[in-house]
């Protein structure tokens, strides 16, 4: 966190507290002068001085918007005391520390809010004021209440489709206040047409979440900041992908393509890959609230133990009911192309449901992502339907915790775990297995200095430690398209401070020809609740 902006903000508030009592005395109708010297309370006599309603103070509670509101209030305070030239307005807007103190030192009389009744505002001024207030109101709603989100990938196909436009409810879990409040309105992390950041990170605030009306529940569709998105490739194609996985892939290539050789010196090869990526295309750090947003289904809650056995999710050792739209990959054999096209048409499948297709003696074999209902229907439309195996993904460091170990090497998307989720206040032993699983949580998400010495001793923030107590809750997220989703099985836990909100309903939906085979608006999905 940088200190300069905080020093400037503190100085601005001190100047306000020193100036306002003096200015209030110049207008006896605005109440006792002491109110202007009380932090927080001083905003109300200030609003009286500039002739603005008390509810303006609500906008001062919204990070980012409050900086804009303070600028407006500084300018209008100058206007209320006759400082109405263009130069004066720029001074109060850009250098309030100087302008306010000068106003205090001068014997400038209060003249009140500028009266436009006898002077017509220019068209430019009317439009700029309307636009400014639209930004304030819409920005506040987007920050605290709801935010639009688009489904970009097929990881949730079966429940949420590529081309669905969602409304994310931020009030459910409590709105998370921006940690980088100085940014372009309505733009998440990069300016249109490139990868230039739409924010500045020199002014940051601590993680703060306002109260919500419910907690995260199992099977909620949750929008969250991608936990491994704190560093991204400066490349339009790779920017939204798992940077650690890309670096690991390059590190394995540098180890001759052998995973075990890479695992003998992972730090060495990862450092080489990172240095190369920093040169070209470049690496960039991103704060939590500017990471790429993902949407997955929460299947594991804090403190629970998750595992996957033959494709079936288990919680605390017990199999649980699958979501209705869950998809799994199957190998489907058709007698001929006409039979395949007929099945596609009857089941309403698209290109996104289709994987590799090959000719075989029996006809045509296709890999397809199907729901359980579609599998049953396909039994009457195809020669055979068989589940696909993911055993080929074992031992490739693809699965969380992405380290070489006999136990972890046996994991794949259909056979995984058990892994216990972090829960605030819960304590775990710092065994070698737990260190592998919780290392990133301890060091990156909760910011501790963890050192593992060659003799096996572990130090935490410089002190010997054998246990660790979690400071935050962690969640387990998985896509409904289970074989085509990069989720917690690949990159681990989602900390509570990364959660943005709950996907509540679909307000618009369309599909395109390139991905679906046909371009159209999905009228039947519009205004549909996300399940």
BAFIFI-362967 format. One record per residue (C-alpha): residue number from 0; residue in one letter; x, y negated, z negated. Coordinates in pm, whole numbers, plus 50000, padded with zeros to 5 digits. Layout:
REM BAFIFI-362967
> pos,code,xx,yy,zz
> NUM,A,X,Y,Z
...
END
This chain:
REM BAFIFI-362967
> pos,code,xx,yy,zz
> 0,X,50000,50000,50000
> 1,X,50147,49662,50104
> 2,X,50160,49390,49838
> 3,X,50163,49076,50054
> 4,X,49791,49080,50152
> 5,X,49693,49153,49793
> 6,X,49905,48861,49674
> 7,X,49742,48633,49932
> 8,X,49393,48752,49833
> 9,X,49467,48703,49462
> 10,X,49609,48357,49534
> 11,X,49295,48265,49734
> 12,X,49072,48367,49442
> 13,X,49286,48171,49194
> 14,X,49263,47864,49416
> 15,X,48885,47909,49440
> 16,X,48855,47929,49060
> 17,X,49066,47616,49020
> 18,X,48887,47417,49290
> 19,X,48518,47505,49248
> 20,X,48463,47352,48898
> 21,X,48593,47021,49031
> 22,X,48373,47036,49340
> 23,X,48064,47133,49136
> 24,X,48106,46820,48924
> 25,X,48081,46614,49240
> 26,X,47731,46756,49286
> 27,X,47552,46749,48948
> 28,X,47250,46938,49082
> 29,X,47445,47260,49115
> 30,X,47462,47352,48746
> 31,X,47746,47371,48493
> 32,X,48097,47349,48632
> 33,X,48224,47639,48422
> 34,X,48043,47887,48649
> 35,X,48292,47806,48921
> 36,X,48578,47929,48702
> 37,X,48433,48276,48633
> 38,X,48550,48543,48883
> 39,X,48254,48696,49068
> 40,X,48005,48452,48922
> 41,X,48179,48167,49106
> 42,X,48032,48286,49437
> 43,X,47680,48178,49337
> 44,X,47746,47806,49273
> 45,X,47965,47818,49583
> 46,X,47665,47937,49787
> 47,X,47459,47656,49630
> 48,X,47718,47401,49740
> 49,X,47703,47517,50102
> 50,X,47325,47558,50098
> 51,X,47321,47930,50163
> 52,X,47095,48197,50006
> 53,X,47213,48407,49712
> 54,X,47183,48735,49906
> 55,X,47492,48637,50105
> 56,X,47684,48764,49802
> 57,X,47584,49120,49896
> 58,X,47799,49101,50210
> 59,X,48098,49022,49988
> 60,X,48077,49379,49856
> 61,X,48144,49530,50200
> 62,X,48516,49573,50278
> 63,X,48614,49419,50610
> 64,X,48286,49228,50632
> 65,X,48370,49048,50307
> 66,X,48687,48901,50464
> 67,X,48476,48762,50745
> 68,X,48220,48627,50497
> 69,X,48490,48456,50288
> 70,X,48622,48286,50600
> 71,X,48271,48159,50683
> 72,X,48220,48037,50326
> 73,X,48556,47856,50324
> 74,X,48469,47675,50646
> 75,X,48121,47583,50525
> 76,X,48259,47454,50196
> 77,X,48472,47212,50395
> 78,X,48169,47112,50601
> 79,X,47969,47044,50281
> 80,X,48235,46791,50177
> 81,X,48259,46614,50510
> 82,X,48548,46811,50662
> 83,X,48383,46855,51000
> 84,X,48650,46803,51262
> 85,X,48770,47100,51465
> 86,X,49110,47071,51298
> 87,X,48955,47075,50951
> 88,X,48742,47382,51029
> 89,X,49047,47570,51156
> 90,X,49240,47474,50842
> 91,X,48966,47602,50610
> 92,X,48931,47922,50812
> 93,X,49300,48007,50860
> 94,X,49472,47839,50562
> 95,X,49213,47816,50283
> 96,X,49484,47809,50016
> 97,X,49612,47475,50147
> 98,X,49277,47330,50262
> 99,X,49090,47400,49936
> 100,X,49365,47250,49722
> 101,X,49380,46940,49942
> 102,X,49002,46906,49906
> 103,X,49038,46922,49528
> 104,X,49305,46653,49524
> 105,X,49103,46418,49743
> 106,X,48800,46223,49627
> 107,X,48579,46366,49899
> 108,X,48207,46337,49817
> 109,X,47961,46621,49859
> 110,X,47740,46555,50163
> 111,X,47563,46891,50179
> 112,X,47499,47141,50451
> 113,X,47531,47005,50802
> 114,X,47194,46895,50935
> 115,X,47134,47012,51290
> 116,X,46776,46881,51310
> 117,X,46883,46567,51497
> 118,X,47169,46725,51684
> 119,X,47125,47009,51925
> 120,X,47373,47291,51889
> 121,X,47562,47378,52202
> 122,X,47471,47701,52376
> 123,X,47816,47837,52298
> 124,X,47773,47763,51927
> 125,X,47427,47918,51912
> 126,X,47547,48235,52083
> 127,X,47864,48259,51874
> 128,X,47669,48222,51548
> 129,X,47413,48482,51657
> 130,X,47691,48720,51760
> 131,X,47877,48661,51435
> 132,X,47575,48752,51225
> 133,X,47496,49052,51443
> 134,X,47848,49177,51372
> 135,X,47807,49116,50998
> 136,X,47472,49294,50969
> 137,X,47538,49580,51214
> 138,X,47889,49629,51076
> 139,X,47754,49655,50721
> 140,X,47492,49911,50826
> 141,X,47750,50116,51016
> 142,X,47992,50107,50727
> 143,X,47751,50189,50446
> 144,X,47435,50350,50585
> 145,X,47453,50528,50922
> 146,X,47702,50571,51205
> 147,X,47664,50725,51553
> 148,X,47876,51027,51644
> 149,X,47910,51229,51965
> 150,X,47974,51604,51986
> 151,X,48292,51625,52200
> 152,X,48377,51998,52191
> 153,X,48185,52329,52198
> 154,X,48298,52438,51849
> 155,X,47941,52399,51719
> 156,X,47764,52535,52030
> 157,X,47455,52727,51936
> 158,X,47354,52458,51687
> 159,X,47497,52129,51816
> 160,X,47579,52096,52184
> 161,X,47842,51900,52373
> 162,X,47665,51579,52471
> 163,X,47451,51554,52157
> 164,X,47452,51205,52006
> 165,X,47415,51227,51630
> 166,X,47329,50989,51351
> 167,X,47559,51041,51053
> 168,X,47397,50966,50717
> 169,X,47658,50809,50489
> 170,X,47423,50763,50196
> 171,X,47382,51136,50128
> 172,X,47728,51191,49979
> 173,X,47784,50822,49908
> 174,X,47938,50577,50157
> 175,X,48315,50572,50156
> 176,X,48453,50219,50160
> 177,X,48714,50152,50432
> 178,X,49075,50190,50327
> 179,X,49190,49984,50627
> 180,X,48927,49706,50631
> 181,X,49107,49479,50880
> 182,X,48998,49632,51210
> 183,X,48795,49562,51522
> 184,X,48423,49602,51458
> 185,X,48253,49915,51598
> 186,X,48583,50066,51723
> 187,X,48712,50364,51531
> 188,X,49088,50382,51582
> 189,X,49200,50275,51930
> 190,X,49113,49992,52166
> 191,X,48922,50097,52480
> 192,X,49135,50202,52774
> 193,X,49439,50310,52575
> 194,X,49584,50416,52241
> 195,X,49659,50072,52098
> 196,X,49541,50080,51733
> 197,X,49220,49886,51669
> 198,X,49323,49821,51308
> 199,X,49612,49693,51105
> 200,X,49747,49898,50817
> 201,X,49927,49615,50636
> 202,X,49613,49556,50428
> 203,X,49485,49872,50260
> 204,X,49254,49951,49971
> 205,X,49234,50253,49738
> 206,X,48992,50538,49807
> 207,X,48649,50438,49676
> 208,X,48317,50616,49730
> 209,X,47986,50467,49624
> 210,X,47726,50696,49459
> 211,X,47523,50919,49691
> 212,X,47187,51083,49643
> 213,X,47314,51441,49682
> 214,X,47633,51641,49706
> 215,X,47768,51853,49989
> 216,X,47566,52172,50016
> 217,X,47642,52501,50188
> 218,X,47563,52491,50559
> 219,X,47547,52112,50576
> 220,X,47675,51982,50911
> 221,X,47950,51753,50781
> 222,X,48142,51481,50963
> 223,X,48491,51434,50820
> 224,X,48833,51292,50897
> 225,X,49050,51571,51039
> 226,X,49287,51654,50750
> 227,X,49588,51715,50977
> 228,X,49520,51396,51170
> 229,X,49750,51180,50958
> 230,X,50003,51203,51243
> 231,X,49902,51209,51610
> 232,X,50068,51235,51949
> 233,X,50061,50905,52138
> 234,X,49908,51079,52435
> 235,X,49546,51050,52558
> 236,X,49512,51427,52601
> 237,X,49685,51542,52281
> 238,X,49581,51263,52042
> 239,X,49279,51446,51899
> 240,X,49450,51784,51860
> 241,X,49622,51952,51567
> 242,X,49964,51784,51570
> 243,X,50115,52036,51329
> 244,X,50007,52325,51553
> 245,X,50156,52152,51860
> 246,X,50485,52088,51678
> 247,X,50491,52446,51551
> 248,X,50436,52575,51905
> 249,X,50730,52365,52027
> 250,X,50940,52482,51731
> 251,X,50871,52847,51822
> 252,X,50972,52773,52181
> 253,X,51300,52629,52054
> 254,X,51351,52950,51853
> 255,X,51346,53146,52179
> 256,X,50973,53207,52166
> 257,X,51007,53449,51875
> 258,X,50781,53372,51579
> 259,X,50992,53565,51330
> 260,X,51310,53383,51436
> 261,X,51129,53054,51392
> 262,X,51013,53161,51045
> 263,X,51372,53218,50931
> 264,X,51438,52842,50962
> 265,X,51101,52667,51011
> 266,X,51218,52331,50875
> 267,X,51505,52319,51123
> 268,X,51292,52395,51429
> 269,X,51003,52174,51317
> 270,X,51243,51884,51263
> 271,X,51382,51933,51614
> 272,X,51031,51943,51759
> 273,X,50929,51635,51562
> 274,X,51231,51433,51677
> 275,X,51162,51523,52039
> 276,X,50792,51437,52007
> 277,X,50881,51104,51841
> 278,X,51083,51014,52152
> 279,X,50825,51131,52403
> 280,X,50530,51089,52407
> 281,X,50565,50940,52057
> 282,X,50415,51009,51715
> 283,X,50195,50771,51518
> 284,X,50071,50780,51159
> 285,X,49706,50714,51087
> 286,X,49533,50632,50755
> 287,X,49252,50860,50636
> 288,X,48962,50647,50757
> 289,X,49118,50610,51104
> 290,X,49184,50979,51167
> 291,X,48986,51162,51433
> 292,X,48639,51256,51311
> 293,X,48535,51622,51330
> 294,X,48199,51786,51267
> 295,X,48177,52139,51127
> 296,X,47950,52335,50898
> 297,X,48047,52346,50531
> 298,X,48049,52715,50434
> 299,X,48264,52706,50120
> 300,X,48225,52481,49815
> 301,X,48484,52375,49553
> 302,X,48607,52660,49334
> 303,X,48461,52934,49556
> 304,X,48666,53211,49714
> 305,X,48615,53250,50088
> 306,X,48703,53545,50309
> 307,X,48601,53683,50647
> 308,X,48564,54059,50694
> 309,X,48504,54189,51047
> 310,X,48359,53854,51147
> 311,X,48125,53827,50847
> 312,X,48178,53539,50605
> 313,X,48200,53633,50237
> 314,X,48178,53398,49936
> 315,X,48318,53528,49608
> 316,X,48328,53876,49761
> 317,X,47965,53880,49874
> 318,X,47847,53859,50236
> 319,X,47623,53558,50298
> 320,X,47357,53489,50558
> 321,X,47483,53348,50886
> 322,X,47353,53020,51034
> 323,X,47081,53070,51293
> 324,X,47286,52935,51584
> 325,X,47609,53124,51509
> 326,X,47792,53242,51823
> 327,X,48054,53513,51868
> 328,X,48246,53615,52179
> 329,X,48135,53933,52355
> 330,X,48256,54124,52659
> 331,X,47956,54159,52886
> 332,X,47957,54390,53188
> 333,X,47717,54326,53477
> 334,X,47656,54558,53769
> 335,X,47691,54274,54019
> 336,X,47696,53895,54053
> 337,X,47319,53871,54108
> 338,X,47259,54045,53774
> 339,X,47497,53801,53602
> 340,X,47325,53497,53754
> 341,X,46985,53633,53652
> 342,X,47102,53674,53290
> 343,X,47246,53322,53287
> 344,X,46921,53176,53413
> 345,X,46692,53368,53178
> 346,X,46895,53290,52867
> 347,X,46962,52925,52961
> 348,X,47340,52966,52932
> 349,X,47593,52710,53061
> 350,X,47957,52703,53168
> 351,X,48057,52633,52808
> 352,X,47921,52975,52707
> 353,X,48134,53148,52969
> 354,X,48496,53259,52933
> 355,X,48724,53457,53166
> 356,X,48552,53662,53438
> 357,X,48710,53962,53612
> 358,X,48615,54228,53865
> 359,X,48616,54586,53733
> 360,X,48510,54920,53885
> 361,X,48176,54901,53701
> 362,X,48102,54553,53843
> 363,X,48183,54221,53671
> 364,X,48319,54170,53318
> 365,X,48269,53831,53152
> 366,X,48368,53698,52811
> 367,X,48071,53507,52672
> 368,X,47988,53322,52350
> 369,X,47645,53449,52242
> 370,X,47410,53415,51947
> 371,X,47265,53729,51791
> 372,X,46935,53672,51972
> 373,X,47118,53633,52303
> 374,X,47311,53957,52238
> 375,X,46985,54144,52186
> 376,X,46832,53995,52501
> 377,X,47149,54065,52699
> 378,X,47114,54433,52618
> 379,X,46826,54446,52869
> 380,X,47004,54234,53131
> 381,X,47357,54379,53146
> 382,X,47529,54715,53167
> 383,X,47698,54672,52826
> 384,X,47767,54414,52555
> 385,X,48059,54459,52313
> 386,X,48208,54228,52046
> 387,X,48551,54084,52129
> 388,X,48848,54151,51903
> 389,X,49079,53875,51778
> 390,X,49355,54107,51658
> 391,X,49592,53961,51920
> 392,X,49604,53636,51720
> 393,X,49769,53799,51419
> 394,X,50128,53719,51328
> 395,X,50145,53406,51544
> 396,X,50128,53149,51260
> 397,X,49794,53028,51398
> 398,X,49605,53109,51080
> 399,X,49615,52904,50763
> 400,X,49846,52867,50570
> 401,X,50059,52896,50887
> 402,X,50359,53062,50721
> 403,X,50530,53396,50786
> 404,X,50418,53649,50527
> 405,X,50304,54015,50551
> 406,X,49963,53927,50403
> 407,X,49901,53617,50615
> 408,X,50031,53787,50930
> 409,X,49738,54031,50909
> 410,X,49483,53747,50921
> 411,X,49285,53653,51232
> 412,X,48959,53457,51284
> 413,X,48752,53770,51207
> 414,X,48959,53898,50914
> 415,X,49078,53628,50682
> 416,X,49145,53560,50315
> 417,X,49063,53563,50033
> 418,X,49140,53195,49964
> 419,X,49010,53000,49664
> 420,X,48906,52640,49726
> 421,X,49044,52355,49513
> 422,X,48809,52222,49248
> 423,X,48876,51905,49048
> 424,X,48994,52006,48700
> 425,X,49064,52372,48790
> 426,X,49414,52506,48727
> 427,X,49612,52760,48931
> 428,X,49941,52938,48873
> 429,X,50223,52818,49099
> 430,X,50299,53164,49235
> 431,X,50474,53200,49575
> 432,X,50136,53282,49736
> 433,X,49962,52982,49581
> 434,X,50250,52754,49677
> 435,X,50205,52858,50040
> 436,X,49830,52797,50024
> 437,X,49824,52474,49821
> 438,X,50156,52311,49917
> 439,X,50003,52056,50155
> 440,X,49716,51990,49915
> 441,X,49956,51909,49631
> 442,X,50205,51702,49831
> 443,X,50000,51531,50105
> 444,X,49640,51516,49985
> 445,X,49712,51448,49618
> 446,X,50051,51281,49665
> 447,X,50278,51470,49426
> 448,X,50650,51540,49464
> 449,X,50681,51919,49475
> 450,X,51028,52076,49480
> 451,X,51094,52451,49505
> 452,X,51448,52535,49399
> 453,X,51647,52835,49530
> 454,X,51630,52997,49186
> 455,X,51249,52999,49205
> 456,X,51191,52712,48962
> 457,X,50928,52459,49066
> 458,X,50928,52092,48967
> 459,X,50629,51863,48998
> 460,X,50709,51489,48999
> 461,X,51048,51576,48852
> 462,X,50916,51794,48569
> 463,X,50928,52179,48557
> 464,X,50586,52326,48630
> 465,X,50429,52670,48639
> 466,X,50068,52557,48694
> 467,X,49884,52287,48884
> 468,X,49551,52119,48806
> 469,X,49356,51992,49105
> 470,X,49253,51628,49110
> 471,X,48997,51653,49393
> 472,X,48740,51893,49530
> 473,X,48808,52082,49853
> 474,X,48565,52222,50110
> 475,X,48582,52498,50371
> 476,X,48453,52404,50717
> 477,X,48383,52639,51006
> 478,X,48232,52597,51350
> 479,X,47918,52787,51449
> 480,X,48095,52895,51768
> 481,X,48318,53115,51555
> 482,X,48563,53239,51818
> 483,X,48602,52901,51987
> 484,X,48641,52675,51687
> 485,X,48961,52537,51537
> 486,X,48854,52502,51176
> 487,X,48956,52572,50816
> 488,X,49071,52919,50916
> 489,X,49349,52748,51113
> 490,X,49425,52432,50912
> 491,X,49280,52481,50564
> 492,X,49086,52269,50321
> 493,X,48897,51941,50369
> 494,X,48955,51710,50069
> 495,X,48659,51516,49934
> 496,X,48818,51182,50029
> 497,X,48813,51287,50398
> 498,X,48436,51341,50410
> 499,X,48248,51073,50607
> 500,X,47886,51183,50592
> 501,X,47616,51431,50687
> 502,X,47500,51480,51045
> 503,X,47127,51419,51007
> 504,X,46956,51410,51348
> 505,X,47012,51397,51724
> 506,X,46888,51070,51874
> 507,X,46994,51144,52233
> 508,X,47133,51442,52425
> 509,X,47261,51495,52776
> 510,X,47467,51752,52961
> 511,X,47700,51705,53257
> 512,X,47762,51916,53563
> 513,X,48134,51975,53504
> 514,X,48082,52141,53163
> 515,X,47732,52279,53190
> 516,X,47674,52340,53561
> 517,X,47389,52090,53573
> 518,X,47353,51724,53477
> 519,X,47038,51632,53290
> 520,X,46893,51471,52979
> 521,X,46786,51723,52716
> 522,X,46452,51570,52623
> 523,X,46367,51860,52393
> 524,X,46664,51782,52167
> 525,X,46602,51409,52120
> 526,X,46510,51299,51764
> 527,X,46566,51656,51647
> 528,X,46688,51721,51293
> 529,X,47032,51882,51267
> 530,X,47007,52221,51098
END
